[in-house]
Amino acid sequence: MTNILYVEQNQVSCEGTGISDGHPRIFLKLEPSNQVVCPYCSRQFILKAPADI
């Protein structure tokens, strides 16, 4: 299982679901670098690049 999730929003929640025993739900912002790492489970969230129109 990968610890990287690509997301479409700049705010995410993480509760460690599927990773060991989980942890309290926390909310994380992906600003200003468009990525963030959960301090509990080290899951990395990366903002998807917008699609070209």
TIKOLBA-860011 format. One record per atom (N, C-alpha, C): x negated, z, y negated; atom name; residue number from 1; residue in three letters. Coordinates in Angstrom, 2 decimals, padded with zeros to 5 digits. Layout:
BEGIN
<r><xx>X</xx><zz>Z</zz><yy>Y</yy><name>CA</name><resi>NUM</resi><resn>ALA</resn></r>
...
This chain:
BEGIN
<r><xx>-000.85</xx><zz>000.00</zz><yy>001.19</yy><name>N</name><resi>1</resi><resn>MET</resn></r>
<r><xx>000.00</xx><zz>000.00</zz><yy>000.00</yy><name>CA</name><resi>1</resi><resn>MET</resn></r>
<r><xx>-000.89</xx><zz>000.00</zz><yy>-001.24</yy><name>C</name><resi>1</resi><resn>MET</resn></r>
<r><xx>-000.53</xx><zz>-000.85</zz><yy>-002.18</yy><name>N</name><resi>2</resi><resn>THR</resn></r>
<r><xx>-001.32</xx><zz>-000.94</zz><yy>-003.41</yy><name>CA</name><resi>2</resi><resn>THR</resn></r>
<r><xx>-000.87</xx><zz>000.12</zz><yy>-004.41</yy><name>C</name><resi>2</resi><resn>THR</resn></r>
<r><xx>-001.78</xx><zz>000.53</zz><yy>-005.23</yy><name>N</name><resi>3</resi><resn>ASN</resn></r>
<r><xx>-001.49</xx><zz>001.54</zz><yy>-006.24</yy><name>CA</name><resi>3</resi><resn>ASN</resn></r>
<r><xx>-001.32</xx><zz>000.91</zz><yy>-007.62</yy><name>C</name><resi>3</resi><resn>ASN</resn></r>
<r><xx>-001.12</xx><zz>-000.41</zz><yy>-007.66</yy><name>N</name><resi>4</resi><resn>ILE</resn></r>
<r><xx>-000.94</xx><zz>-001.11</zz><yy>-008.93</yy><name>CA</name><resi>4</resi><resn>ILE</resn></r>
<r><xx>000.46</xx><zz>-001.70</zz><yy>-008.97</yy><name>C</name><resi>4</resi><resn>ILE</resn></r>
<r><xx>001.18</xx><zz>-001.43</zz><yy>-010.05</yy><name>N</name><resi>5</resi><resn>LEU</resn></r>
<r><xx>002.51</xx><zz>-002.01</zz><yy>-010.25</yy><name>CA</name><resi>5</resi><resn>LEU</resn></r>
<r><xx>002.51</xx><zz>-002.81</zz><yy>-011.54</yy><name>C</name><resi>5</resi><resn>LEU</resn></r>
<r><xx>003.01</xx><zz>-004.04</zz><yy>-011.47</yy><name>N</name><resi>6</resi><resn>TYR</resn></r>
<r><xx>003.16</xx><zz>-004.87</zz><yy>-012.66</yy><name>CA</name><resi>6</resi><resn>TYR</resn></r>
<r><xx>004.58</xx><zz>-004.70</zz><yy>-013.16</yy><name>C</name><resi>6</resi><resn>TYR</resn></r>
<r><xx>004.72</xx><zz>-004.34</zz><yy>-014.43</yy><name>N</name><resi>7</resi><resn>VAL</resn></r>
<r><xx>006.03</xx><zz>-004.01</zz><yy>-014.99</yy><name>CA</name><resi>7</resi><resn>VAL</resn></r>
<r><xx>006.33</xx><zz>-004.87</zz><yy>-016.21</yy><name>C</name><resi>7</resi><resn>VAL</resn></r>
<r><xx>007.60</xx><zz>-004.89</zz><yy>-016.61</yy><name>N</name><resi>8</resi><resn>GLU</resn></r>
<r><xx>008.03</xx><zz>-005.71</zz><yy>-017.73</yy><name>CA</name><resi>8</resi><resn>GLU</resn></r>
<r><xx>008.38</xx><zz>-004.89</zz><yy>-018.97</yy><name>C</name><resi>8</resi><resn>GLU</resn></r>
<r><xx>008.27</xx><zz>-003.57</zz><yy>-018.87</yy><name>N</name><resi>9</resi><resn>GLN</resn></r>
<r><xx>008.59</xx><zz>-002.69</zz><yy>-019.99</yy><name>CA</name><resi>9</resi><resn>GLN</resn></r>
<r><xx>007.36</xx><zz>-001.89</zz><yy>-020.36</yy><name>C</name><resi>9</resi><resn>GLN</resn></r>
<r><xx>007.30</xx><zz>-001.45</zz><yy>-021.63</yy><name>N</name><resi>10</resi><resn>ASN</resn></r>
<r><xx>006.12</xx><zz>-000.69</zz><yy>-022.06</yy><name>CA</name><resi>10</resi><resn>ASN</resn></r>
<r><xx>006.28</xx><zz>000.81</zz><yy>-021.88</yy><name>C</name><resi>10</resi><resn>ASN</resn></r>
<r><xx>007.39</xx><zz>001.25</zz><yy>-021.25</yy><name>N</name><resi>11</resi><resn>GLN</resn></r>
<r><xx>007.55</xx><zz>002.65</zz><yy>-020.88</yy><name>CA</name><resi>11</resi><resn>GLN</resn></r>
<r><xx>008.04</xx><zz>002.69</zz><yy>-019.44</yy><name>C</name><resi>11</resi><resn>GLN</resn></r>
<r><xx>007.40</xx><zz>003.51</zz><yy>-018.61</yy><name>N</name><resi>12</resi><resn>VAL</resn></r>
<r><xx>007.74</xx><zz>003.60</zz><yy>-017.20</yy><name>CA</name><resi>12</resi><resn>VAL</resn></r>
<r><xx>007.86</xx><zz>005.06</zz><yy>-016.80</yy><name>C</name><resi>12</resi><resn>VAL</resn></r>
<r><xx>008.49</xx><zz>005.29</zz><yy>-015.66</yy><name>N</name><resi>13</resi><resn>SER</resn></r>
<r><xx>008.50</xx><zz>006.64</zz><yy>-015.09</yy><name>CA</name><resi>13</resi><resn>SER</resn></r>
<r><xx>007.82</xx><zz>006.58</zz><yy>-013.73</yy><name>C</name><resi>13</resi><resn>SER</resn></r>
<r><xx>007.21</xx><zz>007.68</zz><yy>-013.35</yy><name>N</name><resi>14</resi><resn>CYS</resn></r>
<r><xx>006.54</xx><zz>007.76</zz><yy>-012.05</yy><name>CA</name><resi>14</resi><resn>CYS</resn></r>
<r><xx>006.86</xx><zz>009.11</zz><yy>-011.44</yy><name>C</name><resi>14</resi><resn>CYS</resn></r>
<r><xx>007.18</xx><zz>009.10</zz><yy>-010.15</yy><name>N</name><resi>15</resi><resn>GLU</resn></r>
<r><xx>007.39</xx><zz>010.35</zz><yy>-009.43</yy><name>CA</name><resi>15</resi><resn>GLU</resn></r>
<r><xx>006.64</xx><zz>010.34</zz><yy>-008.10</yy><name>C</name><resi>15</resi><resn>GLU</resn></r>
<r><xx>005.73</xx><zz>009.39</zz><yy>-007.97</yy><name>N</name><resi>16</resi><resn>GLY</resn></r>
<r><xx>004.89</xx><zz>009.34</zz><yy>-006.79</yy><name>CA</name><resi>16</resi><resn>GLY</resn></r>
<r><xx>005.60</xx><zz>008.93</zz><yy>-005.52</yy><name>C</name><resi>16</resi><resn>GLY</resn></r>
<r><xx>006.79</xx><zz>008.36</zz><yy>-005.61</yy><name>N</name><resi>17</resi><resn>THR</resn></r>
<r><xx>007.56</xx><zz>007.95</zz><yy>-004.44</yy><name>CA</name><resi>17</resi><resn>THR</resn></r>
<r><xx>006.73</xx><zz>007.02</zz><yy>-003.57</yy><name>C</name><resi>17</resi><resn>THR</resn></r>
<r><xx>006.63</xx><zz>007.35</zz><yy>-002.30</yy><name>N</name><resi>18</resi><resn>GLY</resn></r>
<r><xx>005.87</xx><zz>006.53</zz><yy>-001.37</yy><name>CA</name><resi>18</resi><resn>GLY</resn></r>
<r><xx>004.38</xx><zz>006.82</zz><yy>-001.36</yy><name>C</name><resi>18</resi><resn>GLY</resn></r>
<r><xx>003.93</xx><zz>007.69</zz><yy>-002.24</yy><name>N</name><resi>19</resi><resn>ILE</resn></r>
<r><xx>002.52</xx><zz>008.07</zz><yy>-002.29</yy><name>CA</name><resi>19</resi><resn>ILE</resn></r>
<r><xx>002.44</xx><zz>009.56</zz><yy>-001.96</yy><name>C</name><resi>19</resi><resn>ILE</resn></r>
<r><xx>001.85</xx><zz>009.89</zz><yy>-000.85</yy><name>N</name><resi>20</resi><resn>SER</resn></r>
<r><xx>001.74</xx><zz>011.26</zz><yy>-000.36</yy><name>CA</name><resi>20</resi><resn>SER</resn></r>
<r><xx>003.09</xx><zz>011.97</zz><yy>-000.44</yy><name>C</name><resi>20</resi><resn>SER</resn></r>
<r><xx>003.15</xx><zz>013.11</zz><yy>-001.08</yy><name>N</name><resi>21</resi><resn>ASP</resn></r>
<r><xx>004.40</xx><zz>013.88</zz><yy>-001.12</yy><name>CA</name><resi>21</resi><resn>ASP</resn></r>
<r><xx>005.15</xx><zz>013.77</zz><yy>-002.43</yy><name>C</name><resi>21</resi><resn>ASP</resn></r>
<r><xx>004.73</xx><zz>012.91</zz><yy>-003.33</yy><name>N</name><resi>22</resi><resn>GLY</resn></r>
<r><xx>005.39</xx><zz>012.78</zz><yy>-004.60</yy><name>CA</name><resi>22</resi><resn>GLY</resn></r>
<r><xx>004.95</xx><zz>013.85</zz><yy>-005.59</yy><name>C</name><resi>22</resi><resn>GLY</resn></r>
<r><xx>005.54</xx><zz>013.79</zz><yy>-006.79</yy><name>N</name><resi>23</resi><resn>HIS</resn></r>
<r><xx>005.22</xx><zz>014.74</zz><yy>-007.85</yy><name>CA</name><resi>23</resi><resn>HIS</resn></r>
<r><xx>006.37</xx><zz>014.75</zz><yy>-008.84</yy><name>C</name><resi>23</resi><resn>HIS</resn></r>
<r><xx>006.37</xx><zz>015.64</zz><yy>-009.83</yy><name>N</name><resi>24</resi><resn>PRO</resn></r>
<r><xx>007.45</xx><zz>015.65</zz><yy>-010.82</yy><name>CA</name><resi>24</resi><resn>PRO</resn></r>
<r><xx>007.53</xx><zz>014.30</zz><yy>-011.54</yy><name>C</name><resi>24</resi><resn>PRO</resn></r>
<r><xx>008.73</xx><zz>013.88</zz><yy>-011.89</yy><name>N</name><resi>25</resi><resn>ARG</resn></r>
<r><xx>008.90</xx><zz>012.62</zz><yy>-012.63</yy><name>CA</name><resi>25</resi><resn>ARG</resn></r>
<r><xx>008.35</xx><zz>012.79</zz><yy>-014.04</yy><name>C</name><resi>25</resi><resn>ARG</resn></r>
<r><xx>007.50</xx><zz>011.84</zz><yy>-014.42</yy><name>N</name><resi>26</resi><resn>ILE</resn></r>
<r><xx>006.95</xx><zz>011.82</zz><yy>-015.77</yy><name>CA</name><resi>26</resi><resn>ILE</resn></r>
<r><xx>007.17</xx><zz>010.43</zz><yy>-016.36</yy><name>C</name><resi>26</resi><resn>ILE</resn></r>
<r><xx>007.15</xx><zz>010.35</zz><yy>-017.68</yy><name>N</name><resi>27</resi><resn>PHE</resn></r>
<r><xx>007.31</xx><zz>009.09</zz><yy>-018.38</yy><name>CA</name><resi>27</resi><resn>PHE</resn></r>
<r><xx>006.00</xx><zz>008.75</zz><yy>-019.08</yy><name>C</name><resi>27</resi><resn>PHE</resn></r>
<r><xx>005.60</xx><zz>007.49</zz><yy>-018.95</yy><name>N</name><resi>28</resi><resn>LEU</resn></r>
<r><xx>004.31</xx><zz>007.04</zz><yy>-019.48</yy><name>CA</name><resi>28</resi><resn>LEU</resn></r>
<r><xx>004.51</xx><zz>005.80</zz><yy>-020.35</yy><name>C</name><resi>28</resi><resn>LEU</resn></r>
<r><xx>003.73</xx><zz>005.69</zz><yy>-021.42</yy><name>N</name><resi>29</resi><resn>LYS</resn></r>
<r><xx>003.77</xx><zz>004.51</zz><yy>-022.29</yy><name>CA</name><resi>29</resi><resn>LYS</resn></r>
<r><xx>002.53</xx><zz>003.65</zz><yy>-022.04</yy><name>C</name><resi>29</resi><resn>LYS</resn></r>
<r><xx>002.73</xx><zz>002.34</zz><yy>-022.03</yy><name>N</name><resi>30</resi><resn>LEU</resn></r>
<r><xx>001.65</xx><zz>001.41</zz><yy>-021.74</yy><name>CA</name><resi>30</resi><resn>LEU</resn></r>
<r><xx>001.00</xx><zz>000.89</zz><yy>-023.01</yy><name>C</name><resi>30</resi><resn>LEU</resn></r>
<r><xx>001.07</xx><zz>001.63</zz><yy>-024.08</yy><name>N</name><resi>31</resi><resn>GLU</resn></r>
<r><xx>000.49</xx><zz>001.18</zz><yy>-025.34</yy><name>CA</name><resi>31</resi><resn>GLU</resn></r>
<r><xx>-000.78</xx><zz>001.97</zz><yy>-025.62</yy><name>C</name><resi>31</resi><resn>GLU</resn></r>
<r><xx>-001.75</xx><zz>001.49</zz><yy>-026.29</yy><name>N</name><resi>32</resi><resn>PRO</resn></r>
<r><xx>-001.89</xx><zz>000.15</zz><yy>-026.86</yy><name>CA</name><resi>32</resi><resn>PRO</resn></r>
<r><xx>-002.56</xx><zz>-000.85</zz><yy>-025.91</yy><name>C</name><resi>32</resi><resn>PRO</resn></r>
<r><xx>-003.01</xx><zz>-000.41</zz><yy>-024.74</yy><name>N</name><resi>33</resi><resn>SER</resn></r>
<r><xx>-003.81</xx><zz>-001.29</zz><yy>-023.87</yy><name>CA</name><resi>33</resi><resn>SER</resn></r>
<r><xx>-002.99</xx><zz>-002.09</zz><yy>-022.86</yy><name>C</name><resi>33</resi><resn>SER</resn></r>
<r><xx>-001.67</xx><zz>-001.95</zz><yy>-022.87</yy><name>N</name><resi>34</resi><resn>ASN</resn></r>
<r><xx>-000.78</xx><zz>-002.63</zz><yy>-021.92</yy><name>CA</name><resi>34</resi><resn>ASN</resn></r>
<r><xx>-000.99</xx><zz>-002.19</zz><yy>-020.48</yy><name>C</name><resi>34</resi><resn>ASN</resn></r>
<r><xx>-001.58</xx><zz>-001.00</zz><yy>-020.31</yy><name>N</name><resi>35</resi><resn>GLN</resn></r>
<r><xx>-001.69</xx><zz>-000.42</zz><yy>-018.98</yy><name>CA</name><resi>35</resi><resn>GLN</resn></r>
<r><xx>-001.82</xx><zz>001.10</zz><yy>-019.10</yy><name>C</name><resi>35</resi><resn>GLN</resn></r>
<r><xx>-001.47</xx><zz>001.79</zz><yy>-018.02</yy><name>N</name><resi>36</resi><resn>VAL</resn></r>
<r><xx>-001.57</xx><zz>003.25</zz><yy>-018.00</yy><name>CA</name><resi>36</resi><resn>VAL</resn></r>
<r><xx>-001.73</xx><zz>003.69</zz><yy>-016.54</yy><name>C</name><resi>36</resi><resn>VAL</resn></r>
<r><xx>-002.39</xx><zz>004.82</zz><yy>-016.35</yy><name>N</name><resi>37</resi><resn>VAL</resn></r>
<r><xx>-002.60</xx><zz>005.39</zz><yy>-015.02</yy><name>CA</name><resi>37</resi><resn>VAL</resn></r>
<r><xx>-001.90</xx><zz>006.74</zz><yy>-014.96</yy><name>C</name><resi>37</resi><resn>VAL</resn></r>
<r><xx>-001.12</xx><zz>006.96</zz><yy>-013.92</yy><name>N</name><resi>38</resi><resn>CYS</resn></r>
<r><xx>-000.43</xx><zz>008.23</zz><yy>-013.74</yy><name>CA</name><resi>38</resi><resn>CYS</resn></r>
<r><xx>-001.46</xx><zz>009.33</zz><yy>-013.48</yy><name>C</name><resi>38</resi><resn>CYS</resn></r>
<r><xx>-001.39</xx><zz>010.42</zz><yy>-014.24</yy><name>N</name><resi>39</resi><resn>PRO</resn></r>
<r><xx>-002.36</xx><zz>011.50</zz><yy>-014.06</yy><name>CA</name><resi>39</resi><resn>PRO</resn></r>
<r><xx>-002.17</xx><zz>012.28</zz><yy>-012.76</yy><name>C</name><resi>39</resi><resn>PRO</resn></r>
<r><xx>-001.01</xx><zz>012.17</zz><yy>-012.11</yy><name>N</name><resi>40</resi><resn>TYR</resn></r>
<r><xx>-000.77</xx><zz>012.87</zz><yy>-010.85</yy><name>CA</name><resi>40</resi><resn>TYR</resn></r>
<r><xx>-001.25</xx><zz>012.08</zz><yy>-009.64</yy><name>C</name><resi>40</resi><resn>TYR</resn></r>
<r><xx>-000.84</xx><zz>010.82</zz><yy>-009.53</yy><name>N</name><resi>41</resi><resn>CYS</resn></r>
<r><xx>-001.08</xx><zz>010.07</zz><yy>-008.29</yy><name>CA</name><resi>41</resi><resn>CYS</resn></r>
<r><xx>-002.02</xx><zz>008.87</zz><yy>-008.47</yy><name>C</name><resi>41</resi><resn>CYS</resn></r>
<r><xx>-002.47</xx><zz>008.63</zz><yy>-009.69</yy><name>N</name><resi>42</resi><resn>SER</resn></r>
<r><xx>-003.40</xx><zz>007.54</zz><yy>-010.00</yy><name>CA</name><resi>42</resi><resn>SER</resn></r>
<r><xx>-002.80</xx><zz>006.15</zz><yy>-009.84</yy><name>C</name><resi>42</resi><resn>SER</resn></r>
<r><xx>-001.48</xx><zz>006.04</zz><yy>-009.73</yy><name>N</name><resi>43</resi><resn>ARG</resn></r>
<r><xx>-000.84</xx><zz>004.73</zz><yy>-009.71</yy><name>CA</name><resi>43</resi><resn>ARG</resn></r>
<r><xx>-001.05</xx><zz>004.07</zz><yy>-011.06</yy><name>C</name><resi>43</resi><resn>ARG</resn></r>
<r><xx>-001.42</xx><zz>002.82</zz><yy>-011.05</yy><name>N</name><resi>44</resi><resn>GLN</resn></r>
<r><xx>-001.70</xx><zz>002.08</zz><yy>-012.29</yy><name>CA</name><resi>44</resi><resn>GLN</resn></r>
<r><xx>-000.53</xx><zz>001.15</zz><yy>-012.59</yy><name>C</name><resi>44</resi><resn>GLN</resn></r>
<r><xx>-000.06</xx><zz>001.21</zz><yy>-013.82</yy><name>N</name><resi>45</resi><resn>PHE</resn></r>
<r><xx>001.01</xx><zz>000.34</zz><yy>-014.29</yy><name>CA</name><resi>45</resi><resn>PHE</resn></r>
<r><xx>000.41</xx><zz>-000.64</zz><yy>-015.28</yy><name>C</name><resi>45</resi><resn>PHE</resn></r>
<r><xx>000.67</xx><zz>-001.94</zz><yy>-015.08</yy><name>N</name><resi>46</resi><resn>ILE</resn></r>
<r><xx>000.14</xx><zz>-002.98</zz><yy>-015.94</yy><name>CA</name><resi>46</resi><resn>ILE</resn></r>
<r><xx>001.30</xx><zz>-003.84</zz><yy>-016.44</yy><name>C</name><resi>46</resi><resn>ILE</resn></r>
<r><xx>001.35</xx><zz>-004.05</zz><yy>-017.74</yy><name>N</name><resi>47</resi><resn>LEU</resn></r>
<r><xx>002.39</xx><zz>-004.86</zz><yy>-018.34</yy><name>CA</name><resi>47</resi><resn>LEU</resn></r>
<r><xx>002.17</xx><zz>-006.33</zz><yy>-018.01</yy><name>C</name><resi>47</resi><resn>LEU</resn></r>
<r><xx>003.21</xx><zz>-006.98</zz><yy>-017.49</yy><name>N</name><resi>48</resi><resn>LYS</resn></r>
<r><xx>003.13</xx><zz>-008.42</zz><yy>-017.18</yy><name>CA</name><resi>48</resi><resn>LYS</resn></r>
<r><xx>002.98</xx><zz>-009.20</zz><yy>-018.47</yy><name>C</name><resi>48</resi><resn>LYS</resn></r>
<r><xx>002.22</xx><zz>-010.28</zz><yy>-018.42</yy><name>N</name><resi>49</resi><resn>ALA</resn></r>
<r><xx>002.09</xx><zz>-011.16</zz><yy>-019.57</yy><name>CA</name><resi>49</resi><resn>ALA</resn></r>
<r><xx>003.40</xx><zz>-011.91</zz><yy>-019.74</yy><name>C</name><resi>49</resi><resn>ALA</resn></r>
<r><xx>003.85</xx><zz>-012.11</zz><yy>-020.98</yy><name>N</name><resi>50</resi><resn>PRO</resn></r>
<r><xx>005.08</xx><zz>-012.86</zz><yy>-021.21</yy><name>CA</name><resi>50</resi><resn>PRO</resn></r>
<r><xx>004.93</xx><zz>-014.30</zz><yy>-020.72</yy><name>C</name><resi>50</resi><resn>PRO</resn></r>
<r><xx>005.98</xx><zz>-014.84</zz><yy>-020.17</yy><name>N</name><resi>51</resi><resn>ALA</resn></r>
<r><xx>005.96</xx><zz>-016.21</zz><yy>-019.67</yy><name>CA</name><resi>51</resi><resn>ALA</resn></r>
<r><xx>005.95</xx><zz>-017.18</zz><yy>-020.85</yy><name>C</name><resi>51</resi><resn>ALA</resn></r>
<r><xx>005.19</xx><zz>-018.27</zz><yy>-020.70</yy><name>N</name><resi>52</resi><resn>ASP</resn></r>
<r><xx>005.19</xx><zz>-019.31</zz><yy>-021.73</yy><name>CA</name><resi>52</resi><resn>ASP</resn></r>
<r><xx>006.50</xx><zz>-020.07</zz><yy>-021.67</yy><name>C</name><resi>52</resi><resn>ASP</resn></r>
<r><xx>007.04</xx><zz>-020.37</zz><yy>-022.84</yy><name>N</name><resi>53</resi><resn>ILE</resn></r>
<r><xx>008.32</xx><zz>-021.09</zz><yy>-022.90</yy><name>CA</name><resi>53</resi><resn>ILE</resn></r>
<r><xx>008.06</xx><zz>-022.54</zz><yy>-023.25</yy><name>C</name><resi>53</resi><resn>ILE</resn></r>
